[in-house]
Amino acid sequence: MPKQKSHSSTKKRFWLTASGKVKRAQSGKNHKAETKNRKRKRNLRQTAYVSSAQEATVKSMIPYKD
């Protein structure tokens, strides 16, 4: 059985935690940032988790990432 290819952009954008959850960066920080207040931009720096509905899709795109 040949190896499955990993999705290149998914490798760069998502991380797997020890418990198996998928972490991601939050969107909305770069474009039109001058209209967002300081607190909102600061909170967007924090990471978030991928929803359970999308988790299986992301994991299938990065099969060898540990």
CHARMM internal coordinates of N, CA and C (Angstrom, degrees):
IC EDIT
DIST 1 N 1 CA 1.4531
DIST 1 CA 1 C 1.5345
ANGL 1 N 1 CA 1 C 108.65
DIST 1 C 2 N 1.3264
ANGL 1 CA 1 C 2 N 118.77
DIHE 1 N 1 CA 1 C 2 N 125.87
DIST 2 N 2 CA 1.4627
ANGL 1 C 2 N 2 CA 119.84
DIHE 1 CA 1 C 2 N 2 CA 179.62
DIST 2 CA 2 C 1.5279
ANGL 2 N 2 CA 2 C 111.88
DIHE 1 C 2 N 2 CA 2 C -72.92
DIST 2 C 3 N 1.3094
ANGL 2 CA 2 C 3 N 114.18
DIHE 2 N 2 CA 2 C 3 N 158.46
DIST 3 N 3 CA 1.4632
ANGL 2 C 3 N 3 CA 119.26
DIHE 2 CA 2 C 3 N 3 CA 179.08
DIST 3 CA 3 C 1.5236
ANGL 3 N 3 CA 3 C 110.22
DIHE 2 C 3 N 3 CA 3 C -72.17
DIST 3 C 4 N 1.3155
ANGL 3 CA 3 C 4 N 115.02
DIHE 3 N 3 CA 3 C 4 N 148.49
DIST 4 N 4 CA 1.4537
ANGL 3 C 4 N 4 CA 121.41
DIHE 3 CA 3 C 4 N 4 CA 178.08
DIST 4 CA 4 C 1.5267
ANGL 4 N 4 CA 4 C 109.23
DIHE 3 C 4 N 4 CA 4 C -83.27
DIST 4 C 5 N 1.3192
ANGL 4 CA 4 C 5 N 117.22
DIHE 4 N 4 CA 4 C 5 N 139.81
DIST 5 N 5 CA 1.4614
ANGL 4 C 5 N 5 CA 120.13
DIHE 4 CA 4 C 5 N 5 CA 178.18
DIST 5 CA 5 C 1.5207
ANGL 5 N 5 CA 5 C 110.52
DIHE 4 C 5 N 5 CA 5 C -78.89
DIST 5 C 6 N 1.3290
ANGL 5 CA 5 C 6 N 115.43
DIHE 5 N 5 CA 5 C 6 N 141.81
DIST 6 N 6 CA 1.4603
ANGL 5 C 6 N 6 CA 120.96
DIHE 5 CA 5 C 6 N 6 CA 175.25
DIST 6 CA 6 C 1.5172
ANGL 6 N 6 CA 6 C 109.14
DIHE 5 C 6 N 6 CA 6 C -88.71
DIST 6 C 7 N 1.3188
ANGL 6 CA 6 C 7 N 115.95
DIHE 6 N 6 CA 6 C 7 N 146.61
DIST 7 N 7 CA 1.4614
ANGL 6 C 7 N 7 CA 121.71
DIHE 6 CA 6 C 7 N 7 CA 178.34
DIST 7 CA 7 C 1.5248
ANGL 7 N 7 CA 7 C 108.09
DIHE 6 C 7 N 7 CA 7 C -79.51
DIST 7 C 8 N 1.3342
ANGL 7 CA 7 C 8 N 117.04
DIHE 7 N 7 CA 7 C 8 N 119.78
DIST 8 N 8 CA 1.4678
ANGL 7 C 8 N 8 CA 121.13
DIHE 7 CA 7 C 8 N 8 CA -169.79
DIST 8 CA 8 C 1.5219
ANGL 8 N 8 CA 8 C 113.57
DIHE 7 C 8 N 8 CA 8 C -62.48
DIST 8 C 9 N 1.3241
ANGL 8 CA 8 C 9 N 118.03
DIHE 8 N 8 CA 8 C 9 N -44.64
DIST 9 N 9 CA 1.4651
ANGL 8 C 9 N 9 CA 118.46
DIHE 8 CA 8 C 9 N 9 CA -178.00
DIST 9 CA 9 C 1.5251
ANGL 9 N 9 CA 9 C 111.32
DIHE 8 C 9 N 9 CA 9 C -72.10
DIST 9 C 10 N 1.3320
ANGL 9 CA 9 C 10 N 117.31
DIHE 9 N 9 CA 9 C 10 N -28.34
DIST 10 N 10 CA 1.4628
ANGL 9 C 10 N 10 CA 120.06
DIHE 9 CA 9 C 10 N 10 CA 177.76
DIST 10 CA 10 C 1.5264
ANGL 10 N 10 CA 10 C 110.60
DIHE 9 C 10 N 10 CA 10 C -68.89
DIST 10 C 11 N 1.3350
ANGL 10 CA 10 C 11 N 117.46
DIHE 10 N 10 CA 10 C 11 N -35.75
DIST 11 N 11 CA 1.4639
ANGL 10 C 11 N 11 CA 120.98
DIHE 10 CA 10 C 11 N 11 CA 177.80
DIST 11 CA 11 C 1.5177
ANGL 11 N 11 CA 11 C 111.08
DIHE 10 C 11 N 11 CA 11 C -59.40
DIST 11 C 12 N 1.3337
ANGL 11 CA 11 C 12 N 116.59
DIHE 11 N 11 CA 11 C 12 N -36.04
DIST 12 N 12 CA 1.4646
ANGL 11 C 12 N 12 CA 121.25
DIHE 11 CA 11 C 12 N 12 CA -176.16
DIST 12 CA 12 C 1.5224
ANGL 12 N 12 CA 12 C 112.63
DIHE 11 C 12 N 12 CA 12 C -81.39
DIST 12 C 13 N 1.3281
ANGL 12 CA 12 C 13 N 118.00
DIHE 12 N 12 CA 12 C 13 N -23.57
DIST 13 N 13 CA 1.4640
ANGL 12 C 13 N 13 CA 121.11
DIHE 12 CA 12 C 13 N 13 CA -170.78
DIST 13 CA 13 C 1.5187
ANGL 13 N 13 CA 13 C 115.34
DIHE 12 C 13 N 13 CA 13 C -102.10
DIST 13 C 14 N 1.3354
ANGL 13 CA 13 C 14 N 118.42
DIHE 13 N 13 CA 13 C 14 N -15.86
DIST 14 N 14 CA 1.4592
ANGL 13 C 14 N 14 CA 120.50
DIHE 13 CA 13 C 14 N 14 CA -174.35
DIST 14 CA 14 C 1.5197
ANGL 14 N 14 CA 14 C 110.94
DIHE 13 C 14 N 14 CA 14 C -128.48
DIST 14 C 15 N 1.3443
ANGL 14 CA 14 C 15 N 116.52
DIHE 14 N 14 CA 14 C 15 N 150.27
DIST 15 N 15 CA 1.4484
ANGL 14 C 15 N 15 CA 123.90
DIHE 14 CA 14 C 15 N 15 CA 178.17
DIST 15 CA 15 C 1.5162
ANGL 15 N 15 CA 15 C 108.45
DIHE 14 C 15 N 15 CA 15 C -129.12
DIST 15 C 16 N 1.3349
ANGL 15 CA 15 C 16 N 116.43
DIHE 15 N 15 CA 15 C 16 N 145.87
DIST 16 N 16 CA 1.4594
ANGL 15 C 16 N 16 CA 121.07
DIHE 15 CA 15 C 16 N 16 CA 175.91
DIST 16 CA 16 C 1.5228
ANGL 16 N 16 CA 16 C 109.07
DIHE 15 C 16 N 16 CA 16 C -99.89
DIST 16 C 17 N 1.3142
ANGL 16 CA 16 C 17 N 116.39
DIHE 16 N 16 CA 16 C 17 N 135.56
DIST 17 N 17 CA 1.4565
ANGL 16 C 17 N 17 CA 120.89
DIHE 16 CA 16 C 17 N 17 CA 177.59
DIST 17 CA 17 C 1.5207
ANGL 17 N 17 CA 17 C 109.17
DIHE 16 C 17 N 17 CA 17 C -89.18
DIST 17 C 18 N 1.3144
ANGL 17 CA 17 C 18 N 116.90
DIHE 17 N 17 CA 17 C 18 N 171.16
DIST 18 N 18 CA 1.4618
ANGL 17 C 18 N 18 CA 121.30
DIHE 17 CA 17 C 18 N 18 CA -179.78
DIST 18 CA 18 C 1.5225
ANGL 18 N 18 CA 18 C 111.33
DIHE 17 C 18 N 18 CA 18 C -64.80
DIST 18 C 19 N 1.3268
ANGL 18 CA 18 C 19 N 117.42
DIHE 18 N 18 CA 18 C 19 N -30.21
DIST 19 N 19 CA 1.4627
ANGL 18 C 19 N 19 CA 120.66
DIHE 18 CA 18 C 19 N 19 CA 179.95
DIST 19 CA 19 C 1.5263
ANGL 19 N 19 CA 19 C 112.62
DIHE 18 C 19 N 19 CA 19 C -83.29
DIST 19 C 20 N 1.3458
ANGL 19 CA 19 C 20 N 116.95
DIHE 19 N 19 CA 19 C 20 N -4.35
DIST 20 N 20 CA 1.4630
ANGL 19 C 20 N 20 CA 119.68
DIHE 19 CA 19 C 20 N 20 CA 176.96
DIST 20 CA 20 C 1.5151
ANGL 20 N 20 CA 20 C 114.73
DIHE 19 C 20 N 20 CA 20 C 98.82
DIST 20 C 21 N 1.3260
ANGL 20 CA 20 C 21 N 117.50
DIHE 20 N 20 CA 20 C 21 N 0.41
DIST 21 N 21 CA 1.4641
ANGL 20 C 21 N 21 CA 119.72
DIHE 20 CA 20 C 21 N 21 CA 176.90
DIST 21 CA 21 C 1.5238
ANGL 21 N 21 CA 21 C 109.79
DIHE 20 C 21 N 21 CA 21 C -77.38
DIST 21 C 22 N 1.3228
ANGL 21 CA 21 C 22 N 116.24
DIHE 21 N 21 CA 21 C 22 N 161.75
DIST 22 N 22 CA 1.4621
ANGL 21 C 22 N 22 CA 121.04
DIHE 21 CA 21 C 22 N 22 CA -179.68
DIST 22 CA 22 C 1.5238
ANGL 22 N 22 CA 22 C 108.34
DIHE 21 C 22 N 22 CA 22 C -111.54
DIST 22 C 23 N 1.3412
ANGL 22 CA 22 C 23 N 116.42
DIHE 22 N 22 CA 22 C 23 N 122.85
DIST 23 N 23 CA 1.4618
ANGL 22 C 23 N 23 CA 121.54
DIHE 22 CA 22 C 23 N 23 CA 178.88
DIST 23 CA 23 C 1.5173
ANGL 23 N 23 CA 23 C 109.92
DIHE 22 C 23 N 23 CA 23 C -96.81
DIST 23 C 24 N 1.3191
ANGL 23 CA 23 C 24 N 115.58
DIHE 23 N 23 CA 23 C 24 N 152.80
DIST 24 N 24 CA 1.4536
ANGL 23 C 24 N 24 CA 121.32
DIHE 23 CA 23 C 24 N 24 CA 179.54
DIST 24 CA 24 C 1.5186
ANGL 24 N 24 CA 24 C 109.05
DIHE 23 C 24 N 24 CA 24 C -146.68
DIST 24 C 25 N 1.3367
ANGL 24 CA 24 C 25 N 115.56
DIHE 24 N 24 CA 24 C 25 N 160.91
DIST 25 N 25 CA 1.4594
ANGL 24 C 25 N 25 CA 120.37
DIHE 24 CA 24 C 25 N 25 CA 173.74
DIST 25 CA 25 C 1.5274
ANGL 25 N 25 CA 25 C 108.20
DIHE 24 C 25 N 25 CA 25 C -84.12
DIST 25 C 26 N 1.3087
ANGL 25 CA 25 C 26 N 116.59
DIHE 25 N 25 CA 25 C 26 N 156.83
DIST 26 N 26 CA 1.4555
ANGL 25 C 26 N 26 CA 120.35
DIHE 25 CA 25 C 26 N 26 CA 179.35
DIST 26 CA 26 C 1.5292
ANGL 26 N 26 CA 26 C 110.18
DIHE 25 C 26 N 26 CA 26 C -86.10
DIST 26 C 27 N 1.3058
ANGL 26 CA 26 C 27 N 115.54
DIHE 26 N 26 CA 26 C 27 N 147.24
DIST 27 N 27 CA 1.4562
ANGL 26 C 27 N 27 CA 120.30
DIHE 26 CA 26 C 27 N 27 CA -179.10
DIST 27 CA 27 C 1.5304
ANGL 27 N 27 CA 27 C 110.33
DIHE 26 C 27 N 27 CA 27 C -94.63
DIST 27 C 28 N 1.3184
ANGL 27 CA 27 C 28 N 115.52
DIHE 27 N 27 CA 27 C 28 N 166.65
DIST 28 N 28 CA 1.4620
ANGL 27 C 28 N 28 CA 120.30
DIHE 27 CA 27 C 28 N 28 CA 172.88
DIST 28 CA 28 C 1.5064
ANGL 28 N 28 CA 28 C 115.20
DIHE 27 C 28 N 28 CA 28 C 94.92
DIST 28 C 29 N 1.3219
ANGL 28 CA 28 C 29 N 119.08
DIHE 28 N 28 CA 28 C 29 N 16.74
DIST 29 N 29 CA 1.4530
ANGL 28 C 29 N 29 CA 119.98
DIHE 28 CA 28 C 29 N 29 CA -176.38
DIST 29 CA 29 C 1.5283
ANGL 29 N 29 CA 29 C 113.03
DIHE 28 C 29 N 29 CA 29 C -99.59
DIST 29 C 30 N 1.3205
ANGL 29 CA 29 C 30 N 118.99
DIHE 29 N 29 CA 29 C 30 N -27.29
DIST 30 N 30 CA 1.4528
ANGL 29 C 30 N 30 CA 121.07
DIHE 29 CA 29 C 30 N 30 CA -171.84
DIST 30 CA 30 C 1.5308
ANGL 30 N 30 CA 30 C 113.95
DIHE 29 C 30 N 30 CA 30 C -87.91
DIST 30 C 31 N 1.3105
ANGL 30 CA 30 C 31 N 117.25
DIHE 30 N 30 CA 30 C 31 N -49.46
DIST 31 N 31 CA 1.4614
ANGL 30 C 31 N 31 CA 120.44
DIHE 30 CA 30 C 31 N 31 CA -171.86
DIST 31 CA 31 C 1.5273
ANGL 31 N 31 CA 31 C 110.76
DIHE 30 C 31 N 31 CA 31 C -84.42
DIST 31 C 32 N 1.3152
ANGL 31 CA 31 C 32 N 116.40
DIHE 31 N 31 CA 31 C 32 N 131.67
DIST 32 N 32 CA 1.4797
ANGL 31 C 32 N 32 CA 122.97
DIHE 31 CA 31 C 32 N 32 CA -179.97
DIST 32 CA 32 C 1.5315
ANGL 32 N 32 CA 32 C 111.83
DIHE 31 C 32 N 32 CA 32 C 57.32
DIST 32 C 33 N 1.3151
ANGL 32 CA 32 C 33 N 116.29
DIHE 32 N 32 CA 32 C 33 N 42.34
DIST 33 N 33 CA 1.4656
ANGL 32 C 33 N 33 CA 120.26
DIHE 32 CA 32 C 33 N 33 CA -176.60
DIST 33 CA 33 C 1.5234
ANGL 33 N 33 CA 33 C 112.01
DIHE 32 C 33 N 33 CA 33 C -72.34
DIST 33 C 34 N 1.3326
ANGL 33 CA 33 C 34 N 117.93
DIHE 33 N 33 CA 33 C 34 N -20.98
DIST 34 N 34 CA 1.4730
ANGL 33 C 34 N 34 CA 119.27
DIHE 33 CA 33 C 34 N 34 CA -177.57
DIST 34 CA 34 C 1.5222
ANGL 34 N 34 CA 34 C 112.05
DIHE 33 C 34 N 34 CA 34 C -69.88
DIST 34 C 35 N 1.3420
ANGL 34 CA 34 C 35 N 117.84
DIHE 34 N 34 CA 34 C 35 N -19.31
DIST 35 N 35 CA 1.4653
ANGL 34 C 35 N 35 CA 119.98
DIHE 34 CA 34 C 35 N 35 CA 179.38
DIST 35 CA 35 C 1.5218
ANGL 35 N 35 CA 35 C 112.42
DIHE 34 C 35 N 35 CA 35 C -87.89
DIST 35 C 36 N 1.3204
ANGL 35 CA 35 C 36 N 117.20
DIHE 35 N 35 CA 35 C 36 N -10.81
DIST 36 N 36 CA 1.4609
ANGL 35 C 36 N 36 CA 121.10
DIHE 35 CA 35 C 36 N 36 CA 179.83
DIST 36 CA 36 C 1.5208
ANGL 36 N 36 CA 36 C 109.07
DIHE 35 C 36 N 36 CA 36 C -94.28
DIST 36 C 37 N 1.3245
ANGL 36 CA 36 C 37 N 116.09
DIHE 36 N 36 CA 36 C 37 N 143.41
DIST 37 N 37 CA 1.4615
ANGL 36 C 37 N 37 CA 117.69
DIHE 36 CA 36 C 37 N 37 CA -178.17
DIST 37 CA 37 C 1.5335
ANGL 37 N 37 CA 37 C 110.98
DIHE 36 C 37 N 37 CA 37 C -78.58
DIST 37 C 38 N 1.3185
ANGL 37 CA 37 C 38 N 115.61
DIHE 37 N 37 CA 37 C 38 N 168.34
DIST 38 N 38 CA 1.4596
ANGL 37 C 38 N 38 CA 122.32
DIHE 37 CA 37 C 38 N 38 CA -171.93
DIST 38 CA 38 C 1.5183
ANGL 38 N 38 CA 38 C 112.05
DIHE 37 C 38 N 38 CA 38 C -62.94
DIST 38 C 39 N 1.3174
ANGL 38 CA 38 C 39 N 116.42
DIHE 38 N 38 CA 38 C 39 N -40.50
DIST 39 N 39 CA 1.4599
ANGL 38 C 39 N 39 CA 120.84
DIHE 38 CA 38 C 39 N 39 CA -178.88
DIST 39 CA 39 C 1.5275
ANGL 39 N 39 CA 39 C 110.74
DIHE 38 C 39 N 39 CA 39 C -64.37
DIST 39 C 40 N 1.3107
ANGL 39 CA 39 C 40 N 116.42
DIHE 39 N 39 CA 39 C 40 N -40.75
DIST 40 N 40 CA 1.4673
ANGL 39 C 40 N 40 CA 121.05
DIHE 39 CA 39 C 40 N 40 CA -179.72
DIST 40 CA 40 C 1.5301
ANGL 40 N 40 CA 40 C 111.39
DIHE 39 C 40 N 40 CA 40 C -64.72
DIST 40 C 41 N 1.3362
ANGL 40 CA 40 C 41 N 116.65
DIHE 40 N 40 CA 40 C 41 N -43.27
DIST 41 N 41 CA 1.4692
ANGL 40 C 41 N 41 CA 120.58
DIHE 40 CA 40 C 41 N 41 CA 179.05
DIST 41 CA 41 C 1.5307
ANGL 41 N 41 CA 41 C 111.03
DIHE 40 C 41 N 41 CA 41 C -67.30
DIST 41 C 42 N 1.3242
ANGL 41 CA 41 C 42 N 116.86
DIHE 41 N 41 CA 41 C 42 N -37.00
DIST 42 N 42 CA 1.4604
ANGL 41 C 42 N 42 CA 121.05
DIHE 41 CA 41 C 42 N 42 CA 178.41
DIST 42 CA 42 C 1.5276
ANGL 42 N 42 CA 42 C 110.69
DIHE 41 C 42 N 42 CA 42 C -65.06
DIST 42 C 43 N 1.3173
ANGL 42 CA 42 C 43 N 117.00
DIHE 42 N 42 CA 42 C 43 N -40.88
DIST 43 N 43 CA 1.4622
ANGL 42 C 43 N 43 CA 120.63
DIHE 42 CA 42 C 43 N 43 CA 179.45
DIST 43 CA 43 C 1.5222
ANGL 43 N 43 CA 43 C 112.33
DIHE 42 C 43 N 43 CA 43 C -70.70
DIST 43 C 44 N 1.3235
ANGL 43 CA 43 C 44 N 117.72
DIHE 43 N 43 CA 43 C 44 N -25.01
DIST 44 N 44 CA 1.4606
ANGL 43 C 44 N 44 CA 121.05
DIHE 43 CA 43 C 44 N 44 CA 178.16
DIST 44 CA 44 C 1.5270
ANGL 44 N 44 CA 44 C 112.28
DIHE 43 C 44 N 44 CA 44 C -74.52
DIST 44 C 45 N 1.3443
ANGL 44 CA 44 C 45 N 117.88
DIHE 44 N 44 CA 44 C 45 N -13.23
DIST 45 N 45 CA 1.4626
ANGL 44 C 45 N 45 CA 120.37
DIHE 44 CA 44 C 45 N 45 CA 176.88
DIST 45 CA 45 C 1.5222
ANGL 45 N 45 CA 45 C 112.02
DIHE 44 C 45 N 45 CA 45 C -69.69
DIST 45 C 46 N 1.3270
ANGL 45 CA 45 C 46 N 116.36
DIHE 45 N 45 CA 45 C 46 N -26.51
DIST 46 N 46 CA 1.4576
ANGL 45 C 46 N 46 CA 120.42
DIHE 45 CA 45 C 46 N 46 CA -176.05
DIST 46 CA 46 C 1.5316
ANGL 46 N 46 CA 46 C 110.58
DIHE 45 C 46 N 46 CA 46 C -71.43
DIST 46 C 47 N 1.3253
ANGL 46 CA 46 C 47 N 115.59
DIHE 46 N 46 CA 46 C 47 N 152.57
DIST 47 N 47 CA 1.4568
ANGL 46 C 47 N 47 CA 119.94
DIHE 46 CA 46 C 47 N 47 CA 178.02
DIST 47 CA 47 C 1.5256
ANGL 47 N 47 CA 47 C 109.98
DIHE 46 C 47 N 47 CA 47 C -83.76
DIST 47 C 48 N 1.3231
ANGL 47 CA 47 C 48 N 114.82
DIHE 47 N 47 CA 47 C 48 N 163.66
DIST 48 N 48 CA 1.4598
ANGL 47 C 48 N 48 CA 121.17
DIHE 47 CA 47 C 48 N 48 CA 178.68
DIST 48 CA 48 C 1.5243
ANGL 48 N 48 CA 48 C 107.78
DIHE 47 C 48 N 48 CA 48 C -136.21
DIST 48 C 49 N 1.3210
ANGL 48 CA 48 C 49 N 116.57
DIHE 48 N 48 CA 48 C 49 N 173.80
DIST 49 N 49 CA 1.4519
ANGL 48 C 49 N 49 CA 121.23
DIHE 48 CA 48 C 49 N 49 CA 178.72
DIST 49 CA 49 C 1.5252
ANGL 49 N 49 CA 49 C 109.74
DIHE 48 C 49 N 49 CA 49 C -105.09
DIST 49 C 50 N 1.3234
ANGL 49 CA 49 C 50 N 115.45
DIHE 49 N 49 CA 49 C 50 N 147.15
DIST 50 N 50 CA 1.4559
ANGL 49 C 50 N 50 CA 121.36
DIHE 49 CA 49 C 50 N 50 CA 176.33
DIST 50 CA 50 C 1.5257
ANGL 50 N 50 CA 50 C 107.78
DIHE 49 C 50 N 50 CA 50 C -70.44
DIST 50 C 51 N 1.3275
ANGL 50 CA 50 C 51 N 117.11
DIHE 50 N 50 CA 50 C 51 N 143.30
DIST 51 N 51 CA 1.4595
ANGL 50 C 51 N 51 CA 120.57
DIHE 50 CA 50 C 51 N 51 CA -179.28
DIST 51 CA 51 C 1.5228
ANGL 51 N 51 CA 51 C 110.45
DIHE 50 C 51 N 51 CA 51 C -65.33
DIST 51 C 52 N 1.3095
ANGL 51 CA 51 C 52 N 115.96
DIHE 51 N 51 CA 51 C 52 N 156.78
DIST 52 N 52 CA 1.4613
ANGL 51 C 52 N 52 CA 120.42
DIHE 51 CA 51 C 52 N 52 CA -177.71
DIST 52 CA 52 C 1.5233
ANGL 52 N 52 CA 52 C 111.61
DIHE 51 C 52 N 52 CA 52 C -64.42
DIST 52 C 53 N 1.3359
ANGL 52 CA 52 C 53 N 117.45
DIHE 52 N 52 CA 52 C 53 N -27.10
DIST 53 N 53 CA 1.4616
ANGL 52 C 53 N 53 CA 121.00
DIHE 52 CA 52 C 53 N 53 CA 178.75
DIST 53 CA 53 C 1.5282
ANGL 53 N 53 CA 53 C 111.77
DIHE 52 C 53 N 53 CA 53 C -68.93
DIST 53 C 54 N 1.3422
ANGL 53 CA 53 C 54 N 117.25
DIHE 53 N 53 CA 53 C 54 N -32.66
DIST 54 N 54 CA 1.4560
ANGL 53 C 54 N 54 CA 121.47
DIHE 53 CA 53 C 54 N 54 CA -177.63
DIST 54 CA 54 C 1.5301
ANGL 54 N 54 CA 54 C 113.31
DIHE 53 C 54 N 54 CA 54 C -97.90
DIST 54 C 55 N 1.3216
ANGL 54 CA 54 C 55 N 117.30
DIHE 54 N 54 CA 54 C 55 N -8.96
DIST 55 N 55 CA 1.4549
ANGL 54 C 55 N 55 CA 120.75
DIHE 54 CA 54 C 55 N 55 CA -172.94
DIST 55 CA 55 C 1.5330
ANGL 55 N 55 CA 55 C 112.89
DIHE 54 C 55 N 55 CA 55 C -61.85
DIST 55 C 56 N 1.3144
ANGL 55 CA 55 C 56 N 118.05
DIHE 55 N 55 CA 55 C 56 N -42.73
DIST 56 N 56 CA 1.4618
ANGL 55 C 56 N 56 CA 121.18
DIHE 55 CA 55 C 56 N 56 CA -178.95
DIST 56 CA 56 C 1.5199
ANGL 56 N 56 CA 56 C 111.13
DIHE 55 C 56 N 56 CA 56 C -65.58
DIST 56 C 57 N 1.3193
ANGL 56 CA 56 C 57 N 117.61
DIHE 56 N 56 CA 56 C 57 N -36.37
DIST 57 N 57 CA 1.4619
ANGL 56 C 57 N 57 CA 121.66
DIHE 56 CA 56 C 57 N 57 CA 178.94
DIST 57 CA 57 C 1.5214
ANGL 57 N 57 CA 57 C 110.82
DIHE 56 C 57 N 57 CA 57 C -64.58
DIST 57 C 58 N 1.3236
ANGL 57 CA 57 C 58 N 116.45
DIHE 57 N 57 CA 57 C 58 N -45.90
DIST 58 N 58 CA 1.4631
ANGL 57 C 58 N 58 CA 120.69
DIHE 57 CA 57 C 58 N 58 CA -178.97
DIST 58 CA 58 C 1.5260
ANGL 58 N 58 CA 58 C 110.33
DIHE 57 C 58 N 58 CA 58 C -65.84
DIST 58 C 59 N 1.3297
ANGL 58 CA 58 C 59 N 117.22
DIHE 58 N 58 CA 58 C 59 N -42.06
DIST 59 N 59 CA 1.4661
ANGL 58 C 59 N 59 CA 120.58
DIHE 58 CA 58 C 59 N 59 CA -179.45
DIST 59 CA 59 C 1.5237
ANGL 59 N 59 CA 59 C 111.70
DIHE 58 C 59 N 59 CA 59 C -63.98
DIST 59 C 60 N 1.3258
ANGL 59 CA 59 C 60 N 117.55
DIHE 59 N 59 CA 59 C 60 N -33.68
DIST 60 N 60 CA 1.4593
ANGL 59 C 60 N 60 CA 119.44
DIHE 59 CA 59 C 60 N 60 CA 179.07
DIST 60 CA 60 C 1.5264
ANGL 60 N 60 CA 60 C 111.60
DIHE 59 C 60 N 60 CA 60 C -71.85
DIST 60 C 61 N 1.3222
ANGL 60 CA 60 C 61 N 116.82
DIHE 60 N 60 CA 60 C 61 N -22.56
DIST 61 N 61 CA 1.4637
ANGL 60 C 61 N 61 CA 120.79
DIHE 60 CA 60 C 61 N 61 CA 179.30
DIST 61 CA 61 C 1.5233
ANGL 61 N 61 CA 61 C 112.16
DIHE 60 C 61 N 61 CA 61 C -82.46
DIST 61 C 62 N 1.3278
ANGL 61 CA 61 C 62 N 117.87
DIHE 61 N 61 CA 61 C 62 N -19.91
DIST 62 N 62 CA 1.4644
ANGL 61 C 62 N 62 CA 121.60
DIHE 61 CA 61 C 62 N 62 CA 178.04
DIST 62 CA 62 C 1.5364
ANGL 62 N 62 CA 62 C 109.10
DIHE 61 C 62 N 62 CA 62 C -126.64
DIST 62 C 63 N 1.3344
ANGL 62 CA 62 C 63 N 117.98
DIHE 62 N 62 CA 62 C 63 N 70.24
DIST 63 N 63 CA 1.4697
ANGL 62 C 63 N 63 CA 119.99
DIHE 62 CA 62 C 63 N 63 CA -172.14
DIST 63 CA 63 C 1.5191
ANGL 63 N 63 CA 63 C 114.45
DIHE 62 C 63 N 63 CA 63 C -70.13
DIST 63 C 64 N 1.3360
ANGL 63 CA 63 C 64 N 119.31
DIHE 63 N 63 CA 63 C 64 N -23.65
DIST 64 N 64 CA 1.4629
ANGL 63 C 64 N 64 CA 120.43
DIHE 63 CA 63 C 64 N 64 CA -173.94
DIST 64 CA 64 C 1.5190
ANGL 64 N 64 CA 64 C 113.31
DIHE 63 C 64 N 64 CA 64 C -108.37
DIST 64 C 65 N 1.3254
ANGL 64 CA 64 C 65 N 117.53
DIHE 64 N 64 CA 64 C 65 N 3.16
DIST 65 N 65 CA 1.4572
ANGL 64 C 65 N 65 CA 120.34
DIHE 64 CA 64 C 65 N 65 CA -179.94
DIST 65 CA 65 C 1.5244
ANGL 65 N 65 CA 65 C 109.76
DIHE 64 C 65 N 65 CA 65 C -79.75
DIST 65 C 66 N 1.3233
ANGL 65 CA 65 C 66 N 117.30
DIHE 65 N 65 CA 65 C 66 N 126.13
DIST 66 N 66 CA 1.4610
ANGL 65 C 66 N 66 CA 121.40
DIHE 65 CA 65 C 66 N 66 CA -179.91
DIST 66 CA 66 C 1.5045
ANGL 66 N 66 CA 66 C 110.98
DIHE 65 C 66 N 66 CA 66 C -117.34
END
COOR INIT
IC SEED 1 N 1 CA 1 C
IC BUILD
